[in-house]
Amino acid sequence: MGETGIPEPTPGTPTGQAAIDAMKAEIGAIDPNKVGIYNIEALYAATTILRALPAIKAQLPLLERLFDFDRKNVDQLETYAHGLIHANAQVIAHSPETSNFDELAVQARALREEFLRVADLLVGRRQLAQSAVDKIREGQGNLDLISDVSALLVIVKEHQDGALVRHEDVALAEKLVAELPTAYAQHSGKDPKLEPLLQLRRVVGAVVIFAYSEIVAALRYVRRRQEDADTIAPSIYVPRGPGKKDAAEAANPAPAPSPAPTPANPLVPSDNPFDGTGNKR
């Protein structure tokens, strides 16, 4: 078991981008516009699958007796799960929550004030028009902060003599001007890289759900007498917390629930009660 709680991959199993590359045929066969809404938490689903995989493989002798059972769903399931883990990690890496914009903005604001003081000195020396400084000083908000630092960087580089402006500050400003726009786009949820990554996660998730649902359906048939299919291959949907109705019924428990529903085929719209908007983001 790895530090993240994800089972260690079987030797030779592709992980990370290699897993996505190994899934190209399956991914390419899916029209993203036809993927129905499904509500799984990617890491939870993938980890659940990887933990269940040894028990699933132990049932292969029974599963292969079914004339229409596709063993590929089992053989490739570990790769599919690692592909989903990687696709989800890429989304997280470009999500607003992981943006370093706030950290960069603190440095940019301090540098803006420092450069404005330099600009005021240049105005006093009649080397810079007061109107140019006033226009920069009017700037407010994050977008103005980016443009202000950019404009001030141009000014100080034109008058850089080592006395008014430190070389380290110029280097920092150049770094901030290069990094702030991307960090701001990520911070505001408008990172142009995010939507393709979300689409990839949706498609990879569809492949995973389809393969797992086929396995679960087959297990429920071959293990119908033992009634333990849901123990061998647990639901990949995150258990819902108790609501008010659940709390009210706790004192009067209902009969034992029927097995959890087979994961819906994500390639078509579904009436799965777990469907929602969790993966629409």
C-alpha atoms as one frame of an Amber mdcrd trajectory, in Angstrom:
protein
   0.000   0.000   0.000   1.455   3.359  -1.017   1.629   6.450   1.165  -1.540
   7.797  -0.481  -3.536   4.681   0.398  -3.466   3.536  -3.227  -2.385  -0.119
  -3.570   1.012  -0.565  -5.182   0.687  -1.386  -8.889   1.380  -4.857 -10.165
   4.846  -4.936 -11.788   4.533  -4.031 -15.448   1.227  -2.192 -15.050   1.360
   1.252 -16.682   0.665   4.139 -14.357   0.504   7.915 -14.726   0.585   9.181
 -18.302   1.631   5.708 -19.476  -1.757   4.401 -18.309  -3.553   7.121 -20.300
  -1.447   6.256 -23.346  -2.333   2.583 -22.946  -6.029   3.522 -22.970  -5.908
   5.471 -26.242  -8.020   2.938 -28.133 -10.767   2.946 -25.494 -10.650   6.725
 -25.059 -10.708   7.334 -28.794 -13.789   5.161 -29.218 -15.861   7.429 -26.947
 -17.604  10.604 -28.040 -17.213  12.954 -25.049 -20.503  14.630 -25.969 -22.333
  11.338 -25.447 -20.961  10.605 -21.994 -23.841  10.771 -19.569 -23.583  12.462
 -16.195 -22.087  10.275 -13.505 -21.265  11.099  -9.934 -18.124   9.366  -8.736
 -15.169  10.719  -6.805 -12.299   9.642  -9.030  -9.716   8.751  -6.396 -12.248
   6.913  -4.224 -13.508   4.929  -7.210 -10.034   4.016  -8.465  -8.798   3.011
  -5.007 -11.905   0.902  -4.392 -11.322  -0.901  -7.684  -7.633  -1.537  -7.032
  -8.375  -2.964  -3.595 -11.099  -5.206  -5.017  -9.039  -6.425  -7.969  -7.404
  -9.487  -6.304 -10.794 -10.792  -5.191 -12.237 -10.146  -8.648  -9.387 -11.998
 -10.351  -9.983 -14.958  -8.024 -13.437 -15.284  -9.603 -12.145 -15.439 -13.183
 -12.679 -19.232 -13.525 -16.389 -18.658 -12.851 -16.668 -15.450 -14.857 -15.117
 -17.004 -17.938 -17.913 -19.603 -18.068 -20.255 -16.826 -19.192 -20.327 -16.940
 -22.984 -20.392 -13.148 -23.411 -17.977 -12.189 -20.621 -15.106 -10.025 -21.869
 -12.025 -10.867 -19.828 -10.390  -7.663 -21.059 -12.476  -5.752 -18.535 -10.617
  -7.555 -15.743  -7.219  -7.694 -17.425  -7.178  -3.945 -18.136  -8.996  -2.788
 -15.008  -5.818  -1.949 -13.092  -4.557   0.164 -15.995  -7.927   1.898 -16.266
  -7.901   2.719 -12.546  -4.414   4.193 -12.722  -5.443   6.172 -15.792  -8.308
   7.667 -13.792  -5.979   8.486 -10.891  -3.633  10.325 -13.262  -6.426  12.160
 -15.094  -7.836  13.296 -11.756  -4.411  14.423 -10.526  -4.003  16.564 -13.651
  -7.338  18.259 -12.996  -6.394  18.950  -9.377  -3.022  20.365 -10.420  -4.800
  22.976 -12.571  -7.732  23.678 -10.258  -8.233  27.024  -8.475  -7.481  25.381
  -5.128  -3.901  24.666  -6.159  -3.139  28.058  -7.679  -0.204  29.950  -6.151
  -1.670  33.293  -7.231  -2.223  34.557  -3.675   1.432  33.956  -2.818   2.621
  35.663  -5.996   0.199  38.559  -5.470   1.693  39.338  -2.044   5.128  39.660
  -3.637   3.714  41.672  -6.535   1.969  44.199  -4.265   5.131  44.775  -2.242
   7.141  45.190  -5.438   4.517  47.561  -6.868   4.880  49.871  -3.886   8.667
  49.739  -4.105   8.656  50.540  -7.815   6.110  53.347  -7.315   8.520  54.999
  -4.892  11.218  54.772  -7.572   8.780  56.195 -10.124   8.031  59.134  -7.813
  11.770  59.877  -7.595  12.000  59.805 -11.379   9.081  62.247 -11.571  10.934
  64.513  -9.147  13.970  64.369 -11.432  11.720  65.173 -14.404  12.680  61.899
 -16.000   9.124  60.578 -15.947   5.725  62.190 -16.466   3.522  62.476 -13.387
   0.497  61.352 -15.436   2.150  58.012 -16.150   2.609  57.339 -12.439  -0.892
  58.569 -11.577  -2.406  56.163 -14.100  -0.564  53.221 -12.557  -1.482  54.314
  -9.026  -5.178  54.302  -9.952  -5.031  50.579 -10.579  -7.103  48.315  -8.340
  -7.772  44.613  -8.218  -5.836  41.598  -9.347  -5.896  42.307 -13.078  -4.636
  45.843 -12.522  -1.920  44.455 -10.250  -0.562  42.366 -13.113  -0.593  45.271
 -15.577   0.844  47.685 -12.969   3.854  45.480 -12.259   4.388  45.033 -15.988
   4.291  48.788 -16.623   6.535  49.589 -13.661   9.016  46.952 -14.768   9.368
  48.709 -18.116   9.951  52.041 -16.343  12.556  50.815 -13.870  14.452  48.866
 -16.520  14.732  52.042 -18.580  16.223  53.887 -15.594  18.039  51.031 -13.889
  21.367  52.256 -12.579  21.896  50.052  -9.541  21.212  52.913  -7.131  17.448
  53.254  -7.416  16.550  49.663  -8.304  18.078  46.438  -7.057  18.895  43.834
  -9.656  17.148  41.221  -7.481  13.913  43.245  -7.609  14.063  43.472 -11.373
  14.612  39.717 -11.607  11.675  39.088  -9.259   9.449  41.410 -11.275  10.324
  39.574 -14.485   9.431  36.282 -12.807   6.119  37.657 -11.541   5.173  39.164
 -14.897   5.795  35.767 -16.494   3.897  33.711 -13.894   1.049  35.935 -12.693
  -1.266  35.669 -15.747  -1.325  31.867 -15.688  -1.664  31.758 -11.905  -4.543
  34.254 -12.055  -6.329  32.266 -14.768  -6.035  29.166 -12.596  -7.079  31.101
  -9.487 -10.237  32.364 -11.212 -11.114  28.963 -12.693 -10.408  30.175 -16.226
  -7.253  28.198 -16.894  -7.511  27.237 -20.593  -5.796  23.937 -19.783  -8.505
  22.918 -17.318 -11.428  22.119 -19.646  -9.515  19.563 -21.776  -8.326  17.903
 -18.578 -11.874  17.770 -17.237 -13.002  16.213 -20.514 -10.228  13.627 -20.329
 -11.226  12.716 -16.771 -14.858  12.312 -17.846 -13.928   9.991 -20.705 -11.477
   7.926 -18.649 -14.106   7.709 -15.925 -16.593   6.416 -18.495 -14.197   3.656
 -19.513 -13.650   2.707 -15.863 -17.340   2.673 -14.964 -18.305   0.649 -18.024
 -15.668  -2.027 -17.388 -16.457  -2.228 -13.669 -20.218  -2.349 -14.238 -19.750
  -5.291 -16.620 -17.697  -7.098 -13.989 -20.220  -6.383 -11.224 -23.124  -7.587
 -13.359 -21.285 -10.829 -14.161 -20.327 -11.364 -10.521 -23.915 -10.926  -9.390
 -24.910 -13.741 -11.695 -22.146 -16.230 -10.942 -22.304 -15.469  -7.181 -26.099
 -15.228  -6.978 -26.371 -18.126  -4.546 -23.629 -16.808  -2.260 -25.002 -13.250
  -2.545 -21.548 -11.813  -1.966 -20.888 -10.029  -5.275 -21.065  -6.632  -3.588
 -18.466  -7.739  -1.073 -16.121  -8.916  -3.806 -16.642  -5.776  -5.919 -17.932
  -2.943  -3.702 -19.739   0.074  -5.075 -17.439   2.764  -6.450 -19.904   5.488
  -5.494 -19.025   7.434  -2.350 -21.425   6.449   0.466 -23.819   9.242   1.264
 -23.880  10.631   4.791 -27.057  10.270   6.876 -29.681  12.909   6.212 -32.639
  13.960   8.339 -34.763  11.138   6.963 -32.042   8.604   7.711 -31.741   9.862
  11.282 -35.506   9.674  11.776 -35.604   6.100  10.499 -32.624   4.990  12.583
 -34.914   4.070  15.493 -37.042   1.921  13.162 -34.577   0.154  10.878 -35.925
  -1.112   7.595 -35.346  -4.647   6.309 -31.884  -5.446   4.969 -31.296  -3.358
   1.828 -30.994  -4.932  -1.582 -27.546  -4.965  -3.222 -26.194  -1.612  -4.370
 -27.132  -0.753  -7.969 -24.780  -1.740 -10.741 -22.726   1.306 -11.761 -24.528
   3.018 -14.623 -23.183   2.871 -18.140 -21.794   6.417 -18.440 -22.086   6.401
 -22.220 -25.841   6.964 -22.034 -28.027   9.145 -19.791 -29.052   7.211 -16.704
 -31.630   7.215 -13.953 -29.022   5.951 -11.465 -30.067   7.453  -8.087 -26.484
   8.458  -7.466 -26.340  10.541 -10.646 -25.630  14.183 -10.023 -23.315  16.951
 -11.038 -20.224  15.919  -9.107 -18.160  15.325 -12.252 -19.575  18.161 -14.330
 -17.078  20.647 -13.038
